């Protein structure tokens, strides 16, 4: 547990039609809403921030990003150009090219900065700021 939050998280992959299928799943929608209500980590990459999270009102009042082809569907355009956006317990990312940065942001949220640095070094990547 980091920061008083349970480690249990729900992170969505992207892609179309996958994101459409995730959006239409009532079981997943219920799970995501419970994540938000209990302040647990949730997030999405590629099309899913716009197609799933935004569709269900799970980005209300949050900064987020999504794949550049669909990012205009996000009502808050403040951070759509960022590769990864962390807004409290919500993490979003643009797509396949940002997957490693997205994963490292999730590691930091779940296990802290030290673990993120350890994993980053193991991947022979520059240490994120």
RANOR-V352308 format. One line per field, one symbol per residue. phi: phi as a letter, one per 30 degrees, with the letter a starting at -180 (. if undefined). A space follows every 10 residues. Layout:
phi = ???
This chain:
phi = .ciicddebb ccdcjbcedd ddeddddded ddddeddcid dbaabidded dcddecicce icdabaeedb dddddccebd dddbbcbhcc bbbdledcdd ddddddeddd bjdedddedd ddchcdddd
